[in-house]
Amino acid sequence: MNQAEYPQKTCSIERLITRQEDVQRVLAGKKKAQRRNGLYAYPGEQMILENQPFIITAVYRQTLGAMNDRDAVQEGQIDKKAYMSYLNHIHPGVPWSFDMVMWVHEFERAT
């Protein structure tokens, strides 16, 4: 998809990763993707975390059911079960459905 094919963002890139524990995972190279229920960035955009630049390399949609252990590792978790447990911890009471479609934002440290 090129940027013209994406819908309008639902939030700014500065809000993509806000939890300090996730920021630390990104800085340590352990987290390379962020799922959100809205679109926060387009490919090629730059985000800054603690004065470190990161480039959004891919943005696509994926259901929670289609997510696998490899995807969970990209999210900084050991497997999908750990990722779902983390979601339940940070969003208590949210009813997760495996049909729920999320926006996946992949990124890498800018060189």
Helices and strands as residue ranges (DSSP letters): G 3-5, G 13-15, H 20-27, E 33-36, E 46-49, E 52-63, H 69-74, H 80-90, E 101-109
